[in-house]
Amino acid sequence: MRLKNLREDNDITQLSIAKFLNCKQNTYQQYESGKRSIPLEALIKLAVFYNTSVDYLLELTDKEEPYPRRA
């Protein structure tokens, strides 16, 4: 996943993202390292936060742009 790169590129700490997701820092670290599966709700929140798609976070596409939102 691209979570670590996006976080570091935006100069954000793991603790800040963990607070945003309402989880502990070590839990978020496990999401980044792939030791723990990230819940779908958290994945969606991160895609919105980074203004990208879930597919981009999961490395299913190299396009950073988010999909158009439903009206």
Beta strands, then each sheet from edge to edge (+ up, - down):
end
